[in-house]
Amino acid sequence: MSDVTTVYGNRYMAIMHRGGGRARAALAVVGLIAAAACGRSSSQETPAEAPAPPRAVLGPQDVAVAERADLTAGVVLTGSLQPYKIVQVKAQVAGTVRGVRVDRGTAVTRGQVMATIEADGVQSEAVAAKANLALAQQKLDAARTLYDAGAMSAIDYRTAQAAVEAAQAEAARAEEAARRSTITAPITGVVSNREVDGGEAVGVDAVLFTVVNSDTLELAGQIPVEQAAGVRVGAPVAFTLNAAPGRELSGRVARIDPVADPLTRQVGVYVQLANRKGAIIGGQFASGRIVGERVRNAVVVPEAAVRGAGDSTHVLVIAGDQVQRRAVTVGTRDQATARVAIVHGLKAGERVIITPSVQLTPGTKVTLAGDQQAAAGETVRTSTNGDGGGR
């Protein structure tokens, strides 16, 4: 503005020197031009006030406070508890089922007869094979006598021996077929299913019964290959049943698949629970928590607070009234409680955002719903006290 004043001031002095009405008119014009120029210069020198940045409002469900606590690493498997031993009893010969002696729920011992199959020609073949073996043995005895007396050649004698061996093999085959027509329990347990009735015709490999042994129950599940590295055979497992909430049973890791599924990158894990008294019925829905490493007095946050992966693992921290992106190092994870230990990058008492859908950039100002309500209440109380003082 000083440059403009100088220019128009000089003109003013020249006009006044010449004098007259024309001078006064020109002076008025110069004044208006100077005022306009000053206005433009002033507006250029004074910037407009920037709008206030937006402020996000978060509720209690969006924020958690990091705290110190003991944490136990644990992988959780869920599914149905099934008897470890389940055997399907199939027909090994074709024929008609006779004499069914068991039904669903019948307790059986190994080798106990459950039914028989009347197989066409099986028994008669066994009888004929035995008779043929007896005849071949008689011929061999006679041949031995002649051979010892020198009245039979060695070739004829060996032929008689071969005939006996062939008859023995045939008799064994026929006897095995006859034995297979008798259906016996393959294990000690309970019949869980019966597929046939007496008089029903069956073919080879037809399923007749299912026998289970529930002394040991098993839960099979899949876990990520990254977690499988920390699981070992024999590790303790804490079982909980939906049918008995609050009750915890102890088991162990029985087997781990040696190779991960190439498509899902999951590893099969099998955990078992002893059930010798049969108190637990197979088929119940259960959760098995594989107990791993235990850390004490760790800084713990909900797993939902951790974002990113690998080198970009971070949390969103509320520092004062602003959002900060804080890189963190993650430690032990407890899948059962959905919590994770933070080894580096966070202190107990700091507030973190735990809602995955809340995506705030660093520097964004935030207000917690509870703080907003408290501030509003304080404003109301102050206004009320002011009115009271006036009266």
KEKE-3310 file (N, C-alpha, C; in steps of 0.2 Angstrom, whole numbers, plus 5000, padded with zeros to 4 digits):
npx = (5004:5010:5018:5008:5002:5012:5014:5001:5001:5011:5005:4994:5000:5005:4993:4987:4996:4993:4980:4963:4946:4946:4956:4952:4942:4950:4957:4948:4945:4958:4958:4948:4953:4965:4960:4953:4964:4971:4963:4963:4976:4976:4968:4975:4986:4981:4978:4964:4955:4959:4948:4943:4950:4942:4933:4933:4921:4921:4915:4913:4914:4923:4936:4950:4959:4976:4982:4991:4994:4993:4996:4991:4997:4987:4979:4964:4952:4937:4923:4915:4916:4922:4921:4937:4940:4932:4924:4918:4909:4909:4902:4910:4908:4896:4879:4865:4859:4858:4852:4854:4861:4864:4860:4858:4867:4871:4882:4898:4911:4927:4928:4916:4901:4890:4882:4877:4881:4873:4880:4879:4885:4897:4899:4897:4908:4918:4917:4919:4932:4939:4937:4944:4957:4959:4959:4970:4980:4979:4983:4996:5002:5002:5010:5022:5025:5027:5037:5047:5050:5055:5047:5042:5045:5055:5049:5036:5033:5035:5025:5014:5016:5015:5001:4995:4999:4992:4979:4979:4980:4968:4959:4961:4958:4944:4940:4943:4934:4922:4923:4923:4909:4904:4900:4909:4913:4924:4931:4932:4918:4903:4889:4885:4877:4866:4864:4857:4844:4839:4838:4840:4847:4865:4879:4897:4907:4896:4890:4887:4886:4891:4904:4909:4922:4922:4931:4941:4940:4940:4945:4945:4954:4958:4972:4981:4996:5007:5004:5005:5018:5021:5015:5015:5016:5008:5006:4996:4978:4964:4948:4931:4914:4899:4887:4890:4893:4906:4913:4929:4939:4953:4965:4975:4987:4986:4990:4998:4997:5009:5011:5006:4990:4990:4982:4974:4983:4983:4985:4982:4976:4975:4966:4964:4953:4952:4940:4935:4925:4914:4907:4905:4896:4898:4900:4896:4897:4911:4925:4942:4956:4972:4985:4998:5013:5016:5015:5019:5013:5012:5010:4994:4982:4966:4965:4959:4964:4976:4984:4988:5003:5018:5032:5024:5015:5005:4997:4983:4984:4977:4982:4982:4971:4972:4975:4987:4998:5006:5020:5021:5028:5022:5018:5015:4999:4983:4971:4959:4954:4955:4965:4981:4999:5009:5025:5034:5032:5021:5013:5006:4990:4988:4977:4969:4962:4950:4941:4939:4933:4935:4944:4956:4966:4983:4985:4972:4959:4950:4936:4930:4914:4910:4917:4913:4899:4901:4907:4897:4887:4894:4894:4881:4879:4887:4880:4868:4872:4877:4865:4858:4866:4864:4851)
npy = (4994:5006:5010:5013:5024:5033:5035:5041:5051:5060:5064:5071:5082:5089:5093:5101:5111:5117:5121:5128:5123:5113:5106:5102:5093:5083:5079:5072:5061:5055:5052:5042:5032:5029:5024:5013:5005:5004:4995:4984:4980:4978:4967:4957:4956:4951:4935:4923:4915:4898:4884:4874:4858:4842:4833:4817:4807:4794:4779:4770:4757:4757:4759:4754:4751:4748:4736:4728:4711:4693:4681:4667:4658:4650:4639:4637:4624:4619:4608:4592:4580:4564:4546:4538:4526:4519:4507:4499:4485:4474:4463:4449:4438:4434:4432:4426:4435:4429:4425:4437:4445:4456:4474:4492:4500:4489:4482:4475:4462:4459:4448:4442:4434:4441:4440:4428:4423:4415:4407:4403:4387:4388:4381:4368:4367:4368:4356:4347:4350:4346:4333:4329:4332:4323:4311:4313:4313:4300:4293:4298:4292:4278:4279:4282:4270:4261:4268:4267:4254:4253:4251:4261:4275:4290:4301:4299:4298:4311:4317:4313:4319:4332:4333:4332:4344:4353:4350:4353:4367:4371:4366:4375:4387:4385:4384:4396:4404:4399:4403:4417:4419:4420:4433:4443:4453:4466:4474:4478:4486:4497:4494:4505:4507:4498:4490:4480:4467:4451:4438:4446:4448:4450:4457:4456:4466:4474:4485:4480:4482:4495:4498:4506:4512:4521:4525:4534:4550:4560:4575:4584:4596:4611:4621:4637:4636:4644:4644:4631:4628:4630:4621:4605:4587:4579:4590:4599:4600:4610:4606:4611:4609:4611:4607:4606:4620:4630:4619:4612:4601:4590:4586:4580:4584:4573:4569:4577:4583:4580:4588:4603:4608:4612:4621:4628:4631:4626:4616:4599:4595:4584:4581:4573:4566:4558:4545:4535:4530:4532:4544:4555:4558:4553:4564:4576:4594:4603:4613:4614:4619:4622:4622:4634:4643:4653:4670:4683:4697:4706:4718:4720:4720:4720:4708:4714:4726:4726:4730:4727:4718:4708:4718:4730:4730:4738:4749:4760:4774:4784:4799:4811:4822:4817:4806:4793:4784:4769:4759:4742:4728:4712:4699:4685:4677:4674:4664:4660:4670:4681:4690:4699:4700:4714:4717:4728:4745:4750:4756:4752:4758:4767:4772:4763:4761:4749:4745:4738:4743:4757:4768:4779:4793:4797:4811:4815:4823:4817:4814:4806:4798:4797:4807:4818:4819:4821:4834:4841:4840:4847:4860:4862:4862:4873:4884:4883:4886:4899:4906:4904:4911:4924:4926)
npz = (5000:5003:4991:4982:4988:4988:4974:4970:4979:4974:4962:4967:4973:4962:4956:4965:4965:4952:4955:4956:4951:4943:4948:4960:4956:4950:4961:4968:4960:4960:4974:4975:4966:4973:4985:4981:4976:4988:4994:4987:4988:5002:5003:4997:5004:5017:5021:5018:5032:5036:5034:5048:5052:5049:5061:5069:5077:5089:5096:5112:5108:5098:5103:5113:5128:5130:5140:5154:5156:5159:5147:5137:5124:5112:5101:5093:5090:5083:5082:5080:5092:5089:5090:5092:5087:5074:5065:5050:5047:5035:5022:5017:5008:4996:4999:5009:5023:5039:5056:5064:5078:5085:5088:5086:5098:5105:5116:5111:5111:5105:5091:5094:5088:5077:5066:5053:5036:5024:5012:4995:4991:4999:5011:5007:4998:5007:5014:5004:5000:5012:5011:5000:5003:5013:5005:4996:5006:5010:4998:4997:5008:5005:4993:4999:5006:4995:4989:4999:4998:4986:4975:4969:4959:4961:4955:4954:4967:4972:4965:4971:4983:4979:4976:4988:4994:4986:4989:5002:5001:4994:5003:5014:5008:5006:5019:5024:5017:5022:5035:5033:5031:5043:5053:5063:5078:5075:5084:5101:5108:5104:5095:5083:5072:5062:5046:5040:5039:5045:5032:5022:5006:5002:4994:4991:5000:5005:5017:5034:5048:5060:5071:5086:5096:5111:5120:5118:5112:5098:5090:5075:5066:5056:5055:5052:5042:5048:5061:5064:5066:5079:5086:5095:5095:5108:5116:5129:5129:5131:5133:5130:5131:5122:5127:5141:5148:5155:5160:5160:5151:5150:5137:5124:5110:5097:5084:5069:5053:5041:5030:5023:5016:4999:4993:5003:5012:5025:5039:5045:5061:5075:5090:5105:5118:5133:5137:5146:5154:5147:5149:5140:5126:5109:5095:5100:5100:5101:5108:5106:5114:5111:5122:5123:5123:5138:5143:5154:5162:5150:5138:5132:5119:5111:5097:5086:5085:5079:5064:5046:5041:5043:5040:5040:5051:5062:5074:5077:5086:5099:5102:5113:5106:5093:5079:5078:5068:5073:5072:5077:5086:5086:5098:5107:5103:5108:5103:5109:5117:5109:5109:5109:5112:5113:5109:5106:5104:5110:5124:5141:5145:5134:5121:5108:5092:5088:5079:5064:5052:5054:5047:5048:5044:5049:5061:5060:5069:5084:5093:5108:5111:5124:5130:5123:5127:5141:5141:5136:5146:5156:5151:5152:5166:5170:5164:5171:5184:5183:5180:5192:5200:5196:5201)
capx = (5000:5015:5020:5002:5001:5018:5012:4995:5003:5014:5000:4990:5004:5005:4986:4986:5000:4990:4975:4957:4940:4948:4961:4948:4939:4955:4959:4943:4946:4964:4957:4945:4958:4970:4956:4952:4971:4973:4958:4965:4982:4975:4965:4980:4991:4978:4975:4958:4956:4958:4943:4945:4950:4936:4934:4929:4918:4922:4911:4916:4915:4929:4942:4951:4965:4981:4983:4996:4990:4996:4993:4993:4996:4982:4976:4957:4949:4930:4920:4911:4920:4920:4925:4943:4940:4926:4925:4913:4909:4907:4901:4916:4905:4889:4874:4859:4860:4855:4854:4857:4861:4865:4857:4861:4868:4873:4889:4901:4918:4931:4927:4909:4897:4885:4877:4880:4879:4872:4883:4878:4891:4903:4899:4898:4915:4923:4917:4922:4939:4942:4937:4949:4963:4960:4960:4976:4984:4980:4987:5003:5004:5003:5015:5028:5026:5030:5044:5052:5051:5059:5043:5039:5050:5055:5045:5029:5032:5035:5019:5009:5017:5012:4994:4993:5000:4987:4973:4979:4979:4961:4955:4962:4954:4937:4939:4943:4927:4917:4924:4920:4902:4902:4901:4911:4915:4932:4934:4927:4914:4896:4886:4882:4873:4864:4862:4854:4840:4839:4834:4842:4853:4870:4885:4903:4908:4891:4891:4882:4886:4897:4906:4913:4925:4922:4936:4945:4936:4945:4942:4950:4953:4963:4975:4986:5003:5011:5003:5007:5025:5021:5011:5018:5012:5008:5004:4990:4973:4959:4942:4925:4908:4893:4882:4892:4897:4910:4917:4935:4942:4960:4967:4982:4988:4988:4994:4999:4998:5016:5011:5000:4986:4993:4977:4972:4989:4981:4988:4977:4978:4970:4967:4960:4951:4950:4933:4935:4919:4909:4903:4904:4893:4902:4895:4894:4901:4916:4931:4949:4961:4979:4989:5005:5018:5013:5019:5017:5013:5013:5006:4989:4977:4962:4968:4957:4968:4982:4983:4994:5006:5025:5035:5019:5011:5004:4990:4981:4984:4974:4987:4978:4965:4974:4976:4994:5000:5012:5022:5022:5030:5017:5021:5010:4992:4978:4965:4953:4952:4956:4970:4988:5004:5013:5032:5037:5029:5015:5013:5000:4986:4987:4971:4970:4956:4949:4936:4943:4930:4937:4950:4958:4973:4987:4984:4965:4957:4945:4932:4926:4907:4909:4920:4908:4893:4903:4908:4890:4885:4898:4892:4874:4879:4890:4875:4863:4875:4877:4858:4857:4870:4860:4845)
capy = (5000:5012:5012:5016:5031:5037:5037:5045:5057:5064:5067:5076:5088:5092:5096:5107:5117:5121:5125:5128:5118:5106:5103:5099:5087:5078:5077:5067:5055:5052:5049:5036:5027:5027:5020:5006:5002:5001:4990:4978:4978:4975:4960:4953:4955:4947:4929:4921:4911:4891:4880:4869:4851:4838:4829:4811:4805:4787:4777:4765:4751:4758:4761:4749:4753:4743:4734:4723:4705:4687:4679:4661:4656:4645:4638:4634:4619:4617:4603:4587:4575:4558:4540:4537:4519:4518:4501:4497:4478:4472:4456:4446:4434:4435:4427:4429:4436:4424:4425:4444:4444:4463:4480:4498:4501:4483:4481:4468:4461:4457:4441:4440:4433:4446:4437:4424:4424:4409:4408:4397:4382:4389:4376:4362:4367:4367:4349:4343:4351:4342:4326:4328:4332:4316:4306:4314:4311:4292:4291:4299:4287:4272:4280:4282:4263:4259:4271:4265:4247:4253:4249:4268:4280:4296:4306:4297:4300:4318:4319:4312:4325:4339:4332:4333:4351:4357:4349:4357:4374:4371:4366:4381:4392:4384:4385:4404:4407:4397:4407:4424:4419:4421:4440:4444:4460:4467:4477:4479:4493:4497:4494:4512:4506:4491:4491:4474:4463:4444:4436:4451:4446:4455:4456:4457:4473:4477:4487:4477:4485:4499:4497:4511:4512:4528:4526:4540:4554:4564:4581:4585:4603:4614:4628:4640:4633:4648:4642:4624:4627:4631:4615:4599:4581:4578:4597:4599:4603:4611:4605:4613:4606:4616:4604:4607:4626:4631:4614:4611:4594:4590:4581:4581:4583:4566:4569:4583:4581:4582:4592:4608:4608:4617:4626:4632:4632:4624:4609:4595:4593:4580:4581:4568:4566:4551:4545:4528:4528:4534:4549:4559:4554:4555:4568:4583:4600:4605:4617:4611:4624:4619:4627:4635:4647:4658:4676:4686:4705:4708:4724:4716:4723:4715:4707:4718:4733:4726:4731:4726:4712:4709:4725:4735:4729:4744:4751:4767:4776:4791:4803:4818:4821:4815:4799:4792:4777:4767:4753:4738:4721:4707:4693:4679:4677:4670:4664:4659:4677:4686:4696:4699:4704:4719:4717:4734:4750:4752:4756:4751:4764:4770:4770:4761:4760:4742:4744:4737:4748:4764:4770:4786:4795:4800:4818:4816:4824:4813:4815:4800:4800:4798:4814:4823:4819:4824:4841:4844:4840:4852:4866:4863:4864:4880:4888:4883:4889:4906:4908:4904:4917:4930:4927)
capz = (5000:5003:4985:4979:4991:4985:4967:4970:4982:4970:4958:4971:4974:4956:4954:4970:4962:4947:4958:4952:4951:4939:4952:4966:4953:4949:4967:4970:4956:4963:4980:4974:4964:4979:4990:4978:4976:4995:4996:4983:4991:5009:5003:4994:5010:5022:5018:5021:5037:5033:5038:5053:5049:5051:5068:5069:5083:5090:5102:5116:5104:5093:5106:5118:5131:5131:5147:5156:5158:5157:5140:5135:5117:5111:5094:5095:5085:5084:5078:5083:5095:5086:5093:5088:5083:5070:5060:5047:5046:5028:5020:5013:5004:4994:5001:5013:5030:5044:5063:5066:5085:5088:5085:5088:5105:5108:5117:5109:5112:5098:5090:5096:5082:5076:5061:5048:5029:5021:5005:4991:4990:5003:5016:5003:4995:5012:5015:4998:5001:5017:5009:4994:5006:5016:5000:4994:5011:5010:4992:4999:5013:5001:4989:5004:5007:4989:4988:5003:4996:4980:4970:4966:4957:4965:4952:4956:4975:4972:4962:4977:4988:4977:4976:4995:4995:4982:4992:5008:4999:4993:5010:5018:5005:5007:5026:5025:5014:5026:5041:5032:5031:5050:5055:5070:5079:5074:5090:5107:5108:5104:5088:5082:5066:5058:5040:5037:5043:5043:5026:5016:5002:5001:4990:4994:5002:5008:5024:5038:5054:5062:5078:5088:5103:5113:5126:5116:5107:5094:5087:5070:5063:5052:5057:5047:5042:5052:5068:5065:5068:5087:5089:5095:5097:5116:5119:5132:5126:5136:5130:5132:5127:5122:5132:5148:5148:5161:5162:5156:5151:5148:5132:5121:5103:5095:5077:5065:5046:5040:5024:5022:5010:4995:4991:5008:5017:5031:5042:5049:5068:5078:5097:5108:5124:5136:5139:5147:5158:5142:5151:5135:5120:5103:5091:5103:5097:5106:5106:5109:5114:5112:5126:5121:5127:5142:5144:5160:5162:5144:5135:5128:5116:5106:5091:5080:5085:5075:5057:5042:5042:5042:5042:5040:5056:5066:5077:5077:5093:5100:5107:5114:5102:5086:5077:5076:5066:5077:5071:5083:5085:5089:5101:5108:5101:5111:5099:5113:5120:5103:5112:5107:5116:5109:5112:5105:5100:5113:5132:5144:5146:5128:5118:5101:5088:5087:5074:5057:5047:5055:5043:5049:5043:5055:5061:5061:5076:5086:5099:5110:5112:5131:5132:5120:5132:5147:5140:5135:5153:5160:5149:5155:5173:5171:5163:5177:5190:5181:5181:5199:5204:5194:5205)
cpx = (5004:5017:5014:5001:5006:5016:5007:4997:5006:5009:4996:4994:5004:4998:4985:4990:4997:4984:4968:4952:4942:4953:4957:4945:4944:4957:4954:4944:4952:4963:4953:4949:4963:4966:4955:4959:4973:4969:4961:4972:4981:4972:4970:4985:4988:4975:4968:4959:4954:4952:4946:4945:4944:4938:4930:4927:4918:4918:4915:4918:4921:4935:4943:4958:4970:4982:4989:4992:4994:4992:4996:4992:4992:4979:4969:4955:4942:4927:4916:4916:4917:4924:4932:4943:4933:4927:4918:4914:4906:4906:4907:4914:4898:4885:4868:4860:4855:4857:4857:4856:4862:4861:4860:4861:4870:4880:4892:4908:4921:4930:4920:4905:4891:4880:4881:4877:4878:4874:4882:4885:4897:4904:4901:4905:4920:4923:4920:4930:4943:4942:4943:4956:4964:4962:4968:4981:4985:4984:4995:5006:5006:5009:5022:5030:5030:5037:5049:5054:5054:5054:5040:5045:5049:5050:5038:5027:5031:5028:5013:5010:5014:5004:4991:4994:4994:4980:4973:4977:4971:4957:4955:4958:4946:4935:4938:4936:4922:4917:4922:4913:4899:4904:4903:4913:4922:4935:4929:4924:4907:4894:4882:4877:4872:4861:4857:4849:4841:4835:4836:4848:4858:4875:4891:4904:4902:4892:4885:4881:4892:4898:4910:4916:4926:4926:4940:4941:4941:4941:4947:4948:4959:4966:4980:4993:5008:5010:5005:5014:5026:5017:5015:5014:5013:5006:4997:4985:4967:4952:4936:4919:4902:4888:4884:4896:4900:4914:4923:4938:4949:4961:4974:4981:4990:4992:4993:5001:5005:5017:5005:4996:4988:4988:4975:4977:4987:4984:4983:4980:4973:4971:4962:4959:4949:4943:4931:4928:4913:4904:4901:4901:4896:4897:4894:4899:4905:4922:4937:4954:4968:4983:4996:5009:5014:5017:5015:5018:5015:5008:5001:4984:4972:4966:4966:4960:4974:4981:4989:4997:5014:5028:5030:5014:5011:4997:4989:4980:4981:4978:4984:4971:4966:4975:4984:4995:5006:5014:5023:5025:5025:5020:5016:5003:4988:4972:4959:4950:4952:4960:4977:4993:5008:5020:5035:5032:5023:5016:5006:4997:4985:4981:4972:4963:4956:4944:4939:4940:4932:4944:4952:4965:4977:4986:4976:4963:4951:4942:4929:4919:4906:4912:4916:4902:4895:4904:4901:4887:4888:4895:4885:4874:4882:4884:4870:4866:4875:4870:4856:4860:4867:4854:4847)
cpy = (5006:5014:5015:5023:5035:5040:5042:5052:5063:5068:5072:5082:5092:5096:5102:5113:5121:5124:5125:5123:5112:5103:5099:5092:5081:5075:5072:5061:5051:5049:5042:5030:5025:5022:5013:5002:5000:4996:4983:4975:4975:4968:4955:4951:4951:4941:4927:4915:4903:4888:4875:4862:4847:4834:4823:4809:4797:4785:4772:4759:4751:4759:4756:4752:4747:4742:4729:4717:4699:4684:4672:4660:4650:4645:4634:4630:4618:4612:4598:4582:4568:4552:4539:4531:4519:4513:4499:4489:4477:4465:4454:4441:4436:4430:4430:4429:4432:4426:4432:4444:4451:4468:4486:4499:4495:4483:4474:4468:4458:4450:4438:4439:4438:4444:4432:4425:4417:4409:4402:4393:4383:4383:4369:4361:4366:4359:4345:4344:4347:4335:4324:4328:4326:4311:4307:4312:4303:4290:4292:4294:4280:4273:4280:4275:4260:4262:4269:4258:4247:4251:4255:4272:4286:4302:4305:4299:4307:4321:4318:4317:4331:4339:4334:4341:4355:4356:4353:4365:4375:4371:4372:4387:4392:4385:4392:4407:4405:4402:4414:4424:4420:4428:4441:4451:4461:4470:4477:4486:4492:4497:4501:4512:4499:4492:4485:4471:4455:4442:4441:4448:4452:4453:4457:4464:4477:4479:4484:4480:4490:4499:4502:4510:4519:4529:4532:4543:4558:4570:4583:4592:4605:4620:4630:4637:4637:4646:4635:4623:4627:4625:4609:4593:4580:4585:4596:4603:4604:4611:4608:4611:4611:4613:4605:4614:4627:4625:4613:4604:4594:4584:4582:4581:4576:4566:4576:4581:4584:4587:4597:4607:4614:4623:4631:4634:4631:4617:4606:4594:4589:4579:4576:4569:4560:4551:4537:4526:4530:4539:4554:4555:4557:4559:4575:4588:4602:4609:4614:4617:4621:4624:4627:4639:4652:4664:4679:4694:4708:4714:4720:4721:4718:4714:4711:4725:4733:4726:4729:4719:4713:4715:4731:4735:4735:4744:4758:4769:4783:4794:4810:4817:4820:4808:4798:4785:4775:4760:4749:4731:4717:4701:4688:4681:4672:4670:4663:4666:4682:4692:4694:4703:4708:4719:4724:4739:4753:4752:4755:4758:4768:4767:4769:4760:4752:4740:4743:4742:4755:4765:4777:4788:4798:4808:4820:4818:4820:4815:4808:4802:4801:4805:4819:4824:4823:4832:4844:4845:4846:4859:4868:4865:4871:4885:4889:4887:4897:4909:4909:4910:4923:4932:4929)
cpz = (5000:4996:4981:4982:4989:4978:4967:4974:4978:4965:4961:4972:4968:4954:4959:4968:4957:4949:4953:4954:4948:4944:4958:4963:4952:4955:4969:4967:4959:4969:4980:4971:4969:4984:4987:4978:4983:4997:4993:4987:4998:5008:5001:5000:5016:5020:5022:5026:5035:5038:5043:5050:5052:5057:5068:5076:5084:5096:5106:5112:5099:5096:5112:5121:5132:5138:5148:5159:5156:5151:5139:5127:5116:5104:5096:5089:5087:5080:5083:5086:5092:5090:5089:5084:5080:5065:5057:5045:5039:5026:5015:5008:5002:4997:5005:5020:5034:5051:5065:5074:5088:5085:5088:5095:5109:5109:5115:5111:5105:5097:5091:5089:5082:5071:5057:5041:5026:5013:5001:4989:4994:5007:5012:5000:5001:5014:5010:4998:5006:5015:5004:4998:5010:5011:4998:4999:5011:5004:4994:5004:5009:4996:4993:5005:5001:4988:4992:5001:4989:4974:4967:4964:4961:4962:4954:4963:4975:4970:4967:4982:4986:4977:4983:4997:4992:4986:4999:5007:4998:4999:5014:5015:5006:5014:5027:5022:5019:5033:5039:5031:5038:5052:5062:5071:5079:5080:5095:5107:5108:5097:5087:5076:5063:5052:5037:5042:5041:5037:5020:5012:5001:4997:4994:4995:5004:5015:5028:5044:5055:5069:5080:5095:5105:5119:5125:5111:5104:5090:5081:5067:5059:5055:5052:5048:5047:5059:5070:5068:5076:5090:5089:5097:5105:5120:5123:5128:5131:5131:5133:5128:5127:5126:5139:5148:5155:5163:5157:5157:5148:5143:5130:5113:5101:5089:5074:5058:5045:5034:5024:5016:5005:4993:4997:5013:5024:5033:5046:5056:5071:5086:5100:5116:5127:5138:5141:5151:5153:5145:5145:5129:5114:5099:5094:5100:5103:5104:5110:5109:5116:5116:5124:5126:5132:5144:5150:5159:5156:5142:5130:5125:5112:5100:5085:5080:5080:5067:5053:5044:5040:5044:5043:5046:5060:5069:5076:5084:5093:5105:5107:5111:5094:5085:5075:5074:5069:5075:5077:5081:5089:5092:5101:5106:5105:5107:5103:5115:5115:5106:5109:5111:5111:5112:5112:5102:5104:5121:5135:5146:5140:5125:5111:5098:5086:5082:5067:5052:5048:5052:5044:5048:5049:5055:5062:5068:5078:5092:5101:5112:5119:5133:5129:5125:5138:5147:5139:5142:5157:5158:5152:5162:5174:5170:5168:5183:5189:5182:5188:5202:5202:5199:5212)
residu = (MET:SER:ASP:VAL:THR:THR:VAL:TYR:GLY:ASN:ARG:TYR:MET:ALA:ILE:MET:HIS:ARG:GLY:GLY:GLY:ARG:ALA:ARG:ALA:ALA:LEU:ALA:VAL:VAL:GLY:LEU:ILE:ALA:ALA:ALA:ALA:CYS:GLY:ARG:SER:SER:SER:GLN:GLU:THR:PRO:ALA:GLU:ALA:PRO:ALA:PRO:PRO:ARG:ALA:VAL:LEU:GLY:PRO:GLN:ASP:VAL:ALA:VAL:ALA:GLU:ARG:ALA:ASP:LEU:THR:ALA:GLY:VAL:VAL:LEU:THR:GLY:SER:LEU:GLN:PRO:TYR:LYS:ILE:VAL:GLN:VAL:LYS:ALA:GLN:VAL:ALA:GLY:THR:VAL:ARG:GLY:VAL:ARG:VAL:ASP:ARG:GLY:THR:ALA:VAL:THR:ARG:GLY:GLN:VAL:MET:ALA:THR:ILE:GLU:ALA:ASP:GLY:VAL:GLN:SER:GLU:ALA:VAL:ALA:ALA:LYS:ALA:ASN:LEU:ALA:LEU:ALA:GLN:GLN:LYS:LEU:ASP:ALA:ALA:ARG:THR:LEU:TYR:ASP:ALA:GLY:ALA:MET:SER:ALA:ILE:ASP:TYR:ARG:THR:ALA:GLN:ALA:ALA:VAL:GLU:ALA:ALA:GLN:ALA:GLU:ALA:ALA:ARG:ALA:GLU:GLU:ALA:ALA:ARG:ARG:SER:THR:ILE:THR:ALA:PRO:ILE:THR:GLY:VAL:VAL:SER:ASN:ARG:GLU:VAL:ASP:GLY:GLY:GLU:ALA:VAL:GLY:VAL:ASP:ALA:VAL:LEU:PHE:THR:VAL:VAL:ASN:SER:ASP:THR:LEU:GLU:LEU:ALA:GLY:GLN:ILE:PRO:VAL:GLU:GLN:ALA:ALA:GLY:VAL:ARG:VAL:GLY:ALA:PRO:VAL:ALA:PHE:THR:LEU:ASN:ALA:ALA:PRO:GLY:ARG:GLU:LEU:SER:GLY:ARG:VAL:ALA:ARG:ILE:ASP:PRO:VAL:ALA:ASP:PRO:LEU:THR:ARG:GLN:VAL:GLY:VAL:TYR:VAL:GLN:LEU:ALA:ASN:ARG:LYS:GLY:ALA:ILE:ILE:GLY:GLY:GLN:PHE:ALA:SER:GLY:ARG:ILE:VAL:GLY:GLU:ARG:VAL:ARG:ASN:ALA:VAL:VAL:VAL:PRO:GLU:ALA:ALA:VAL:ARG:GLY:ALA:GLY:ASP:SER:THR:HIS:VAL:LEU:VAL:ILE:ALA:GLY:ASP:GLN:VAL:GLN:ARG:ARG:ALA:VAL:THR:VAL:GLY:THR:ARG:ASP:GLN:ALA:THR:ALA:ARG:VAL:ALA:ILE:VAL:HIS:GLY:LEU:LYS:ALA:GLY:GLU:ARG:VAL:ILE:ILE:THR:PRO:SER:VAL:GLN:LEU:THR:PRO:GLY:THR:LYS:VAL:THR:LEU:ALA:GLY:ASP:GLN:GLN:ALA:ALA:ALA:GLY:GLU:THR:VAL:ARG:THR:SER:THR:ASN:GLY:ASP:GLY:GLY:GLY:ARG)
# end
